[in-house]
Amino acid sequence: MKRLTIKDIAAKSGVSISTVSRVLNRKEEGMSQETREKVLQVIEELNYQPNLFARGLITKQSKLLGLVVPNIQNPFFPELCRGAEDEANRHQYSLIICNSDDNAAKEESYLRLLNEKQVDGILLSSGDNLSVLTEKQLEYGKTPFVLMDRGGDSGKYNSIFVDNEKGGYLAGRHLIELGHRKVACIIGSENLRNSNERLAGFRRAMMEVGMELPDDHIINGEFHIEPAYKQSKEFLENKNVTAIFTCNDLMACGVYQAASELGMKIPDDLSIIGFDDIPLVSALIPKLTTIRQDIYNMGRRAAKMLIDHIEKGENDIVIFEPSIIVRGSTKAI
């Protein structure tokens, strides 16, 4: 079957090719409502699908954005993707979502692929603090990009993230105000800036009241449930603490499992505070006290920032404010 073209739509509608093009590109200023509706009716009747590649050759835009995330199984990232996709669609862009599995080589491969597909821009939440090769691809690939949540030097590139240090501080202050002095922290990875900043904020809260967080009370949970479960279970079998701060909510789920298997009741025997406020934590019993970041709107703002950079050349760095959501997993001692 012959593929429909813009010429076919124009002929069936009784208008010029340029008029159909204006309708497709939503540049209808000065066009009558009757003409617009006639073209749209023909497009619907013939089920016309524009050739995006051909249109991109003319407009020099693919209307495609790439989004690379490190772990699509972490509920944080689908929510981030949903916000970005909604905003991209609002501006007539489509989104290609790639999952790097926290693998630098896979991340670099996806960036090459997205550049080959000639996407108009890239949203990147890096699995690490940007490998040398990833950074080179971003800088020399000539494709506009925005870093989200994770990445390299936040002052060097268009980027959007939460104030991680403040979030860690809020977690520490909450536990201190509840009377906890024997505490631990489960970090995501020693290589990730957001994890290190959350730990730094937590430590700052401790230092303000003359406390120190011993190095052996810092556990690497890799931002995943299973490592957090294994490491926290071993830790709780050998150490006496009354509270744990986990640098994301997913790791808090692992601590819940470990505490349950050790016969510990939350929050009577162990208080737990997380970070992110992903939807999953409302299903935990008791519900998790956590540091909330506005994940959906962070995704939306990142997409808008990227589109503004593509279309207007604008640059920006946005820092979201965290807040504490107190639920049933923490209590005074």
Long-range contacts (C-beta under 8 A, 24 or more apart in sequence): 3-51, 4-46, 4-48, 4-49, 5-51, 6-50, 8-46, 8-48, 9-39, 9-42, 9-43, 9-46, 9-48, 12-42, 12-45, 12-46, 13-38, 13-39, 13-42, 14-38, 15-39, 24-50, 24-55, 25-59, 26-92, 56-118, 61-120, 61-310, 62-117, 62-118, 62-119, 62-120, 63-92, 63-93, 63-94, 63-120, 64-93, 64-94, 64-95, 64-96, 64-117, 64-118, 64-119, 64-120, 65-93, 65-94, 65-95, 65-96, 65-119, 65-120, 65-121, 65-122, 65-123, 65-303, 65-306, 65-307, 66-95, 66-96, 66-98, 66-110, 66-111, 66-114, 66-117, 66-119, 66-121, 66-122, 66-123, 67-95, 67-96, 67-97, 67-98, 67-122, 67-123, 67-124, 68-98, 68-99, 68-100, 68-107, 68-110, 68-111, 68-114, 68-122, 68-123, 68-124, 68-125, 68-126, 69-97, 69-98, 69-99, 69-100, 69-125, 70-99, 70-100, 70-101, 70-102, 70-107, 70-125, 70-126, 70-127, 70-150, 71-99, 71-101, 71-102, 71-127, 71-223, 71-224, 72-97, 72-99, 74-223, 74-224, 74-248, 74-250, 74-278, 75-249, 75-250, 75-278, 75-279, 75-280, 76-149, 76-248, 76-249, 76-250, 76-276, 76-278, 76-295, 77-125, 79-278, 79-279, 79-295, 79-296, 79-299, 80-125, 80-148, 80-149, 80-295, 80-296, 80-298, 80-299, 80-302, 81-299, 82-296, 82-299, 83-295, 83-296, 83-297, 83-298, 83-299, 83-300, 83-301, 83-302, 83-303, 84-123, 84-299, 84-300, 84-302, 84-303, 85-299, 85-303, 86-299, 86-300, 87-299, 87-300, 87-301, 87-303, 87-304, 87-307, 88-303, 88-307, 91-303, 91-304, 91-307, 93-120, 93-303, 93-307, 95-303, 100-126, 100-127, 101-127, 102-127, 102-128, 103-127, 104-128, 104-131, 104-133, 104-134, 107-131, 107-134, 108-133, 108-134, 108-137, 111-137, 111-138, 111-141, 112-137, 114-143, 115-141, 115-143, 119-143, 120-144, 120-310, 121-145, 121-146, 121-306, 121-307, 121-309, 121-310, 122-146, 122-306, 123-148, 123-302, 123-303, 123-306, 124-148, 124-151, 125-149, 125-150, 125-151, 126-150, 126-151, 126-152, 128-189, 128-191, 128-192, 129-191, 129-192, 129-193, 144-306, 144-309, 144-310, 145-306, 146-302, 146-305, 146-306, 146-309, 148-298, 148-299, 148-302, 149-194, 149-298, 150-192, 150-193, 150-194, 151-193, 152-193, 154-193, 154-317, 155-317, 158-305, 158-306, 158-309, 158-315, 158-316, 158-317, 159-317, 159-318, 160-298, 160-301, 160-302, 160-305, 160-317, 160-318, 160-319, 160-320, 161-194, 161-298, 161-318, 161-319, 161-320, 162-194, 162-293, 162-298, 162-319, 162-320, 162-321, 162-322, 163-319, 163-320, 163-321, 163-322, 164-193, 164-194, 164-197, 164-198, 164-201, 164-322, 165-197, 165-198, 165-200, 165-201, 165-204, 166-201, 166-321, 166-322, 167-198, 167-201, 167-275, 167-291, 167-293, 167-322, 168-197, 168-198, 168-199, 168-200, 168-201, 168-202, 168-203, 168-204, 168-205, 168-245, 168-247, 168-275, 168-291, 169-201, 169-202, 169-204, 169-205, 170-201, 170-205, 170-291, 170-322, 170-323, 170-324, 171-198, 171-201, 171-202, 171-205, 171-245, 171-273, 171-275, 171-291, 171-324, 172-201, 172-202, 172-203, 172-204, 172-205, 172-206, 172-245, 173-205, 174-273, 174-289, 174-324, 174-326, 174-330, 175-205, 175-243, 175-245, 175-271, 175-273, 175-330, 176-205, 176-206, 176-209, 176-211, 178-243, 178-271, 178-330, 178-331, 178-332, 178-333, 179-332, 179-333, 180-242, 180-243, 180-271, 180-333, 181-211, 181-242, 182-240, 182-241, 182-242, 182-243, 183-213, 183-217, 183-241, 183-242, 183-243, 183-244, 183-245, 184-213, 184-217, 184-218, 184-219, 184-235, 184-239, 184-241, 184-243, 184-244, 184-245, 185-213, 185-217, 185-218, 185-219, 185-244, 185-245, 185-246, 185-247, 186-218, 186-219, 186-220, 186-221, 186-228, 186-231, 186-232, 186-244, 186-245, 186-246, 186-247, 186-251, 186-255, 187-218, 187-219, 187-220, 187-221, 187-247, 188-220, 188-221, 188-222, 188-223, 188-247, 188-248, 188-251, 189-220, 189-222, 189-223, 190-220, 192-223, 194-247, 195-223, 195-247, 198-247, 198-275, 199-247, 202-245, 217-241, 221-246, 221-247, 221-251, 221-254, 223-247, 223-248, 223-250, 223-251, 224-250, 224-251, 224-254, 225-250, 225-251, 225-253, 225-254, 225-257, 226-254, 227-251, 227-254, 228-252, 228-253, 228-254, 228-255, 229-254, 229-255, 229-257, 229-258, 230-254, 230-258, 232-258, 232-259, 233-258, 233-261, 233-262, 236-262, 236-264, 236-270, 237-262, 241-270, 242-270, 242-271, 242-333, 243-270, 243-271, 243-272, 243-273, 243-330, 244-270, 244-271, 244-272, 244-273, 245-272, 245-273, 245-274, 245-275, 246-272, 246-273, 246-274, 246-275, 247-275, 248-274, 248-275, 248-276, 249-274, 249-275, 249-276, 249-277, 249-278, 249-280, 249-281, 249-288, 249-290, 250-276, 250-278, 250-280, 252-281, 252-284, 252-288, 252-290, 252-329, 253-280, 253-281, 253-284, 256-284, 266-329, 267-328, 267-329, 267-330, 267-331, 268-331, 271-329, 271-330, 271-331, 271-333, 272-329, 272-330, 273-329, 273-330, 277-325, 281-327, 284-329, 286-327, 286-328, 286-329, 287-327, 287-328, 287-329, 288-327, 288-329, 289-324, 289-325, 289-326, 289-327, 289-328, 289-329, 289-330, 290-324, 290-325, 290-327, 291-322, 291-323, 291-324, 291-325, 292-322, 292-323, 292-324, 292-325, 293-320, 293-322, 294-320
